[in-house]
Amino acid sequence: MAYVVTENCIRCRYTDCVEVCPTDCFRAGPNFLVIDPDECIDCGVCVPECPADAISSEEDLADSQRSFVELNASLAKQWPVIISRQAPLPDADDWKAIRDKLQHLVTEPVAG
């Protein structure tokens, strides 16, 4: 079972987690990160690094976040690998505590 980036990441996109990942399993979208389940080794080192508490093991997901398992897998096939820390989105701190953000998710591939 892989780790999953959940709704809390939307419009924040902190990348502290990326820096500690030993397998480069994170993918970056316009306003969200995902974990490629085929690359994740289930080590969990990313979990405490996330300022938005947006990463959870698949088995510990709340029912309201279960759709993010498939969303991470699907978007990981479209978005580029991110291997280094980047600045969060400019208004990330304003969005960090907001819940129910799925309608704000931008899924278009990042221009390369």
KEKEDREN-875008 format. One record per residue: residue number from 1; z, y, x of N, C-alpha, C, O in turn. Coordinates in Angstrom, 3 decimals, decimal comma. Example, Ala and Ser with C-alpha at 12.3 -4.5 7.8 and 13.67 -1.06 7.14 Angstrom:
BEGIN
REC  num        nz        ny        nx       caz       cay       cax        cz        cy        cx        oz        oy        ox
REC    1     7,800    -5,690    13,190     7,800    -4,500    12,300     7,800    -3,300    13,200     8,465    -3,319    14,236
REC    2     7,080    -2,250    12,850     7,140    -1,060    13,670     7,870     0,030    12,900     8,039     1,138    13,409
! end
This chain:
BEGIN
REC  num        nz        ny        nx       caz       cay       cax        cz        cy        cx        oz        oy        ox
REC    1     0,000    -1,192     0,836     0,000     0,000     0,000     0,000     1,247     0,874     0,751     1,341     1,845
REC    2    -0,828     2,171     0,526    -0,972     3,405     1,293    -0,073     4,500     0,728     0,506     4,376    -0,351
REC    3     0,014     5,548     1,486     0,664     6,761     1,000    -0,380     7,580     0,258    -1,582     7,431     0,483
REC    4     0,096     8,451    -0,634    -0,775     9,199    -1,527    -0,349    10,661    -1,523     0,841    10,971    -1,578
REC    5    -1,329    11,554    -1,458    -1,060    12,975    -1,620    -1,113    13,260    -3,120    -2,061    12,871    -3,801
REC    6    -0,103    13,931    -3,618     0,024    14,165    -5,062    -0,224    15,631    -5,427    -0,566    16,457    -4,581
REC    7    -0,046    15,910    -6,673    -0,350    17,201    -7,270     0,317    18,390    -6,565    -0,231    19,493    -6,571
REC    8     1,469    18,182    -5,972     2,173    19,289    -5,320     1,353    19,946    -4,215     1,611    21,098    -3,865
REC    9     0,381    19,245    -3,665    -0,438    19,781    -2,576    -1,494    20,780    -3,066    -1,934    21,633    -2,295
REC   10    -1,892    20,688    -4,302    -2,968    21,531    -4,826    -2,611    23,004    -4,669    -1,527    23,449    -5,047
REC   11    -3,550    23,739    -4,105    -3,470    25,186    -3,843    -2,458    25,542    -2,761    -2,158    26,720    -2,566
REC   12    -1,935    24,563    -2,065    -1,064    24,812    -0,907    -1,782    24,384     0,362    -2,051    25,195     1,248
REC   13    -2,084    23,105     0,431    -2,780    22,482     1,550    -2,117    22,782     2,900    -2,760    23,225     3,853
REC   14    -0,827    22,525     2,939    -0,134    22,571     4,229    -0,657    21,395     5,049    -0,985    20,351     4,485
REC   15    -0,739    21,543     6,340    -1,290    20,461     7,157    -0,310    19,965     8,212    -0,725    19,381     9,214
REC   16     0,963    20,187     8,003     1,984    19,675     8,927     1,881    18,158     9,053     2,110    17,601    10,126
REC   17     1,537    17,499     7,958     1,414    16,039     7,897     0,310    15,521     8,804     0,439    14,453     9,403
REC   18    -0,763    16,269     8,904    -1,926    15,860     9,683    -1,564    15,692    11,158    -2,027    14,771    11,831
REC   19    -0,744    16,586    11,627    -0,388    16,610    13,046     0,346    15,354    13,506     0,237    14,968    14,670
REC   20     1,088    14,716    12,611     1,880    13,541    12,999     1,213    12,215    12,667     1,721    11,160    13,047
REC   21     0,094    12,248    11,971    -0,566    11,013    11,538    -1,177    10,276    12,724    -2,018    10,837    13,427
REC   22    -0,769     9,027    12,960    -1,301     8,278    14,103    -2,701     7,699    13,872    -3,331     7,227    14,818
REC   23    -3,193     7,729    12,637    -4,494     7,106    12,361    -5,549     8,080    11,842    -6,635     7,651    11,453
REC   24    -5,263     9,354    11,827    -6,222    10,346    11,338    -6,748     9,987     9,949    -7,956     9,977     9,712
REC   25    -5,823     9,695     9,039    -6,243     9,257     7,705    -6,343    10,392     6,682    -6,688    10,147     5,526
REC   26    -6,049    11,618     7,089    -6,136    12,741     6,151    -7,550    13,282     6,067    -8,284    13,327     7,054
REC   27    -7,912    13,693     4,858    -9,196    14,323     4,593    -8,900    15,667     3,927    -7,961    15,779     3,140
REC   28    -9,703    16,683     4,246    -9,452    18,040     3,743   -10,505    18,474     2,748   -11,706    18,398     3,006
REC   29   -10,028    18,928     1,609   -10,880    19,541     0,608   -10,617    21,033     0,573    -9,823    21,539     1,366
REC   30   -11,267    21,742    -0,329   -11,113    23,190    -0,391    -9,675    23,655    -0,633    -9,249    24,662    -0,066
REC   31    -8,921    22,929    -1,473    -7,551    23,372    -1,745    -6,565    22,209    -1,893    -5,572    22,317    -2,611
REC   32    -6,848    21,101    -1,209    -6,049    19,887    -1,374    -6,362    18,956    -0,205    -7,468    18,984     0,334
REC   33    -5,407    18,148     0,180    -5,618    17,087     1,157    -5,518    15,750     0,444    -4,868    15,639    -0,596
REC   34    -6,159    14,742     1,003    -5,995    13,374     0,512    -5,786    12,452     1,704    -6,073    12,809     2,847
REC   35    -5,284    11,272     1,415    -5,114    10,233     2,418    -6,121     9,132     2,125    -6,220     8,646     0,999
REC   36    -6,864     8,746     3,149    -7,810     7,646     3,009    -7,007     6,344     3,026    -6,418     6,003     4,051
REC   37    -6,973     5,612     1,909    -6,151     4,398     1,852    -6,634     3,301     2,799    -5,866     2,408     3,156
REC   38    -7,902     3,364     3,205    -8,430     2,374     4,140    -7,972     2,638     5,576    -8,012     1,736     6,413
REC   39    -7,544     3,849     5,860    -7,098     4,225     7,202    -5,575     4,298     7,320    -5,036     4,145     8,416
REC   40    -4,888     4,525     6,223    -3,424     4,668     6,237    -2,767     3,340     6,622    -3,098     2,292     6,067
REC   41    -1,845     3,393     7,565    -1,132     2,186     7,997     0,260     2,097     7,376     1,072     1,259     7,768
REC   42     0,525     2,964     6,407     1,767     2,902     5,644     3,003     3,138     6,517     4,050     2,530     6,295
REC   43     2,878     4,021     7,508     4,001     4,270     8,416     4,998     5,280     7,858     6,182     5,226     8,190
REC   44     4,534     6,196     7,016     5,420     7,156     6,375     5,837     8,347     7,207     6,659     9,140     6,748
REC   45     5,309     8,513     8,415     5,739     9,650     9,237     5,312    10,986     8,651     5,893    12,017     8,989
REC   46     4,323    10,991     7,794     3,841    12,228     7,182     4,769    12,759     6,089     4,822    13,965     5,848
REC   47     5,486    11,875     5,443     6,277    12,254     4,259     7,267    13,378     4,541     7,245    14,379     3,825
REC   48     8,131    13,267     5,542     9,103    14,345     5,755     8,487    15,634     6,294     9,146    16,674     6,301
REC   49     7,238    15,581     6,743     6,589    16,766     7,308     6,021    17,697     6,241     5,738    18,859     6,532
REC   50     5,851    17,218     5,029     5,199    18,002     3,978     6,160    19,003     3,339     7,128    18,601     2,694
REC   51     5,902    20,312     3,514     6,778    21,324     2,929     6,757    21,346     1,400     7,672    21,880     0,773
REC   52     5,716    20,769     0,802     5,584    20,779    -0,661     6,034    19,466    -1,299     5,888    19,289    -2,508
REC   53     6,577    18,548    -0,508     6,964    17,232    -1,030     5,833    16,594    -1,827     6,035    16,098    -2,935
REC   54     4,646    16,617    -1,245     3,450    16,153    -1,954     2,994    14,757    -1,566     1,990    14,273    -2,087
REC   55     3,710    14,100    -0,663     3,271    12,779    -0,208     4,299    11,734    -0,625     5,504    11,910    -0,445
REC   56     3,792    10,655    -1,181     4,664     9,583    -1,650     4,001     8,242    -1,382     2,776     8,143    -1,320
REC   57     4,821     7,216    -1,223     4,235     5,884    -1,132     3,708     5,518    -2,513     4,247     5,948    -3,533
REC   58     2,669     4,735    -2,530     2,047     4,338    -3,791     3,063     3,681    -4,724     3,042     3,912    -5,933
REC   59     3,937     2,873    -4,166     4,907     2,161    -4,995     6,002     3,065    -5,568     6,656     2,699    -6,545
REC   60     6,206     4,242    -4,967     7,244     5,163    -5,443     6,709     6,304    -6,299     7,463     7,207    -6,660
REC   61     5,438     6,277    -6,625     4,842     7,360    -7,407     5,433     7,425    -8,809     5,679     6,402    -9,447
REC   62     5,651     8,633    -9,265     6,033     8,839   -10,664     4,833     8,489   -11,538     3,692     8,611   -11,092
REC   63     5,067     8,063   -12,750     3,975     7,712   -13,656     2,972     8,851   -13,798     1,767     8,610   -13,877
REC   64     3,457    10,085   -13,831     2,581    11,245   -13,996     1,663    11,465   -12,799     0,706    12,233   -12,894
REC   65     1,934    10,812   -11,684     1,153    10,994   -10,465     0,280     9,781   -10,120    -0,423     9,803    -9,110
REC   66     0,312     8,741   -10,930    -0,435     7,511   -10,642    -1,942     7,728   -10,507    -2,602     7,018    -9,748
REC   67    -2,485     8,695   -11,228    -3,934     8,952   -11,144    -4,340     9,433    -9,756    -5,522     9,398    -9,412
REC   68    -3,381     9,878    -8,962    -3,693    10,375    -7,624    -4,018     9,242    -6,652    -4,570     9,503    -5,583
REC   69    -3,698     8,014    -6,985    -4,077     6,886    -6,135    -5,601     6,814    -6,078    -6,183     6,800    -4,994
REC   70    -6,237     6,768    -7,228    -7,696     6,708    -7,290    -8,323     8,014    -6,816    -9,368     7,994    -6,165
REC   71    -7,712     9,130    -7,128    -8,238    10,419    -6,696    -8,275    10,511    -5,170    -9,273    10,960    -4,607
REC   72    -7,200    10,094    -4,491    -7,186    10,088    -3,028    -8,292     9,191    -2,493    -9,028     9,591    -1,591
REC   73    -8,420     7,991    -3,031    -9,434     7,045    -2,557   -10,843     7,592    -2,757   -11,688     7,470    -1,870
REC   74   -11,091     8,179    -3,885   -12,412     8,709    -4,200   -12,768     9,919    -3,333   -13,848     9,973    -2,746
REC   75   -11,869    10,871    -3,259   -12,150    12,088    -2,493   -12,180    11,831    -0,992   -12,862    12,544    -0,255
REC   76   -11,453    10,827    -0,534   -11,468    10,489     0,898   -12,864    10,073     1,357   -13,195    10,200     2,536
REC   77   -13,671     9,582     0,439   -15,044     9,185     0,774   -15,978    10,394     0,870   -17,064    10,300     1,442
REC   78   -15,552    11,529     0,309   -16,403    12,720     0,251   -16,015    13,792     1,267   -16,874    14,519     1,766
REC   79   -14,744    13,886     1,566   -14,246    14,998     2,375   -14,135    14,625     3,847   -13,963    13,452     4,180
REC   80   -14,234    15,622     4,735   -14,168    15,350     6,177   -12,743    15,068     6,660   -11,755    15,505     6,070
REC   81   -12,691    14,328     7,745   -11,422    14,038     8,412   -10,847    15,347     8,952   -11,583    16,206     9,439
REC   82    -9,550    15,484     8,861    -8,850    16,614     9,467    -7,857    16,019    10,460    -7,054    15,157    10,104
REC   83    -7,916    16,488    11,714    -7,070    15,879    12,745    -6,115    16,859    13,412    -5,339    16,472    14,286
REC   84    -6,165    18,118    13,008    -5,233    19,078    13,601    -4,695    20,018    12,531    -5,296    20,225    11,477
REC   85    -3,560    20,563    12,848    -2,893    21,472    11,918    -3,712    22,746    11,757    -4,242    23,297    12,721
REC   86    -3,799    23,194    10,512    -4,476    24,442    10,179    -3,525    25,296     9,366    -2,517    24,807     8,855
REC   87    -3,842    26,550     9,251    -3,017    27,436     8,429    -3,113    26,979     6,974    -4,177    26,562     6,518
REC   88    -1,992    27,060     6,247    -2,063    26,740     4,816    -2,909    27,794     4,100    -3,259    28,823     4,676
REC   89    -3,221    27,526     2,866    -3,957    28,509     2,086    -3,132    29,794     2,003    -1,903    29,736     2,020
REC   90    -3,784    30,941     1,915    -3,070    32,224     1,987    -1,932    32,394     0,985    -0,926    33,030     1,298
REC   91    -2,078    31,839    -0,202    -1,028    31,989    -1,218    -0,258    30,683    -1,437     0,301    30,461    -2,511
REC   92    -0,232    29,830    -0,424     0,424    28,517    -0,533     1,884    28,626    -0,950     2,340    27,869    -1,806
REC   93     2,609    29,542    -0,366     4,027    29,660    -0,707     4,236    30,046    -2,173     5,240    29,667    -2,776
REC   94     3,303    30,792    -2,745     3,386    31,161    -4,165     3,156    29,955    -5,069     3,699    29,891    -6,172
REC   95     2,348    28,993    -4,604     1,992    27,825    -5,403     2,904    26,624    -5,165     2,885    25,665    -5,937
REC   96     3,688    26,674    -4,116     4,473    25,510    -3,699     5,385    24,956    -4,798     5,488    23,738    -4,947
REC   97     6,032    25,804    -5,552     6,983    25,356    -6,569     6,353    25,173    -7,950     7,030    24,735    -8,880
REC   98     5,097    25,493    -8,093     4,432    25,375    -9,395     4,051    23,923    -9,643     3,553    23,243    -8,745
REC   99     4,280    23,458   -10,839     3,936    22,093   -11,238     2,734    22,129   -12,171     2,305    23,201   -12,596
REC  100     2,196    20,966   -12,488     1,046    20,841   -13,394    -0,133    21,672   -12,904    -0,612    22,564   -13,604
REC  101    -0,599    21,367   -11,683    -1,670    22,137   -11,047    -3,011    21,420   -11,031    -3,962    21,934   -10,442
REC  102    -3,120    20,270   -11,648    -4,349    19,486   -11,554    -5,585    20,280   -11,968    -6,651    20,102   -11,378
REC  103    -5,469    21,137   -12,950    -6,614    21,927   -13,402    -7,113    22,891   -12,329    -8,206    23,441   -12,466
REC  104    -6,348    23,107   -11,278    -6,738    24,011   -10,191    -7,383    23,271    -9,015    -7,795    23,904    -8,042
REC  105    -7,474    21,959    -9,092    -8,054    21,176    -7,999    -9,551    21,422    -7,885   -10,283    21,309    -8,869
REC  106    -9,997    21,755    -6,692   -11,421    21,947    -6,408   -11,872    20,684    -5,673   -11,345    20,362    -4,608
REC  107   -12,841    19,975    -6,239   -13,248    18,685    -5,682   -14,579    18,698    -4,958   -14,976    17,681    -4,389
REC  108   -15,287    19,836    -4,962   -16,560    19,882    -4,255   -16,328    19,603    -2,778   -15,309    20,005    -2,216
REC  109   -17,266    18,920    -2,158   -17,136    18,673    -0,715   -17,078    19,983     0,053   -17,682    20,982    -0,338
REC  110   -16,350    19,957     1,135   -16,233    21,118     1,995   -17,533    21,286     2,763   -18,064    20,325     3,319
REC  111   -18,037    22,498     2,789   -19,260    22,769     3,546   -18,995    22,548     5,031   -17,988    23,017     5,561
REC  112   -19,877    21,850     5,686   -19,675    21,521     7,078   -20,461    22,383     7,956   -20,406    22,236     9,177
! end
